[in-house]
Amino acid sequence: MGKLKSGSILLDGNKEVYRRGDTVKGTVVLEVTEALTVKSVRVCLFGQTLVKWDEFNGKTTKDYISKENYLGHVVTVFGKRADETGPNVTLTAGNHRLRFIFVLPKEGNFPSSFEGEYGAIRFWLKMEVAKPFPGINKTWYRCITYLSDININQMMYKSPKSGRSAKTISKFLGFGDAGTLTLAASTDRGAYCPGEKIALSVIVKNNSSKDLGRLNAHFIQTVQYLANNDTKERTSIFRAIGGEPVEKGGEQKWLNKHIQVDAIPPTTKPSTCHVILVKYHIKIFVEVPWGFNLEVWLPITIGTIPLGHSTRSTQGATASSFETDASSAITYSKCNKGVQRCSKSEGNFVNISYVPMCPYVVNYVFKPPSARPANQRVAQGARPRTTDQPTANTASVFSEKATIVATPPAREPTAPPSEEPPSYEEVLRMDNPDPDEIGKTGQKKPDA
């Protein structure tokens, strides 16, 4: 009986990153030590999302499973197709190199690759040597990274994210009014690629008679896994920066304070995946001793097409951990944060260890909005709308009569806002809010 010593899947140019319309082509290599009778050698390209976990309630275990299918293509590179009859074929002793080619749909609305604790969005190649009965088929796998187009060159992503909150500070043991605390924050734009820096500007004013804690900012990833009408959520803090305590009657300002964006997977593009949602926020907060912290949440999009580049930018993206695409100077890196090994399996979705790649901007240099070319600035008089629904303290938060409320990020993707976002410069010109305006809109003043 013949022997199959080894097999491998090679991609042309050692390419690993692909987008819609790209061609996935390469060679499968088989090393045969003795002539081997087979039915066929097939290469498959799959794209699926799997979410899976179980919960034990003390008596029984309940399984939670959800799946989405995007791709399922098969090509026979040697022998007969699965639907064909006829004699089997022989792989002679030696090395066999067999070509394959797949074309990704140009109109494909697929999500970007992601690997997490309770599931993964995965694209992979499978080579299968089908043997006649009673032989057991032999398989090899190779994952690739698929990136959906999130182009941060679009105007909707250049608009800054801004928010403002205020609260009344209580006196000792909650009796009496010690004054107000206000917090306003803004980013220089709404979307970034890994390797860039988020420029955060903040003003906090403590118009109370109490000394408060520090001003802080956290860069947060939230991943939601949905199955059987239930949700698992995992939150990770990638970066944390802090200021000094905010003394009574005092003020603290940050102007373009930088938060590094690590090599992390992109935001889940709306309507591409409905069972895994990857989202990012900047959480800015002031510590309030013996009370609830005052918070502002700013939604941030992590994109896949850096500033100054186009969608046709992946032809040189290779499988090494850090490679440059010479055709357009985009660099791709293995994700170093924001992913976990997914050991789940179900049907064709097998347990494979894989770290997806992401675009990475090397040697990023921050340019303040006033220093950028006119076509890269948000015009003060004609601000574009964003595709992210802001939190309740985001839209129009710098108007004189804005509702002041601190709200965590929405759990589901929502519609575009109906109001234009505030400009980046407005956060730097914030005045003290009129305490009499707080609560005029029917909102209850938040307690300390």
Number of C-alpha atoms within 10 A of each C-alpha: 6 15 15 17 12 13 21 16 21 17 19 12 13 13 20 23 24 23 23 19 14 17 14 20 15 19 18 21 17 21 18 19 16 15 15 16 18 22 24 22 25 23 26 18 22 18 22 21 23 25 25 22 16 11 10 9 8 6 6 8 10 11 12 17 18 18 20 15 13 17 17 11 13 18 16 18 19 18 20 18 15 13 5 9 9 8 10 13 16 15 24 16 16 13 15 14 15 17 16 19 14 17 12 16 14 10 8 14 16 24 27 28 26 32 22 21 18 25 27 26 27 24 24 18 19 19 24 18 21 19 18 13 9 6 10 10 15 14 15 15 17 18 21 24 25 25 27 24 19 23 22 23 18 15 18 19 24 22 25 23 28 33 31 32 26 26 23 21 25 20 15 11 8 13 8 11 15 18 18 22 26 22 27 27 31 30 27 24 25 24 26 26 27 25 21 21 20 23 19 22 21 24 21 24 22 24 19 20 17 20 15 22 17 17 25 17 22 19 21 20 21 18 22 20 25 23 19 10 7 8 12 14 13 13 13 14 16 16 14 15 13 13 14 11 17 22 18 17 15 15 16 17 17 16 15 18 14 16 19 15 20 19 22 25 30 29 24 27 22 15 10 16 21 18 20 29 22 22 24 23 20 26 20 27 24 25 17 19 12 12 13 14 17 24 28 30 30 26 24 24 23 26 26 26 27 24 16 11 15 15 15 14 20 26 18 23 27 23 20 14 13 15 18 19 15 13 12 16 15 22 22 27 23 21 22 16 16 22 18 18 17 23 16 18 14 12 5 9 18 12 12 16 12 18 22 27 30 29 30 27 24 14 8 11 10 14 12 11 15 11 10 12 9 10 8 16 18 22 12 12 7 8 18 18 18 23 16 19 19 23 20 21 25 32 22 19 21 24 12 11 15 20 24 27 24 23 15 15 20 13 11 12 15 12 11 12 16 10 12 15 22 22 23 22 15 16 22 17 9 17 13 13 19 9 13 7 13 22 16 14 11 8 11 11 14 17 12 20
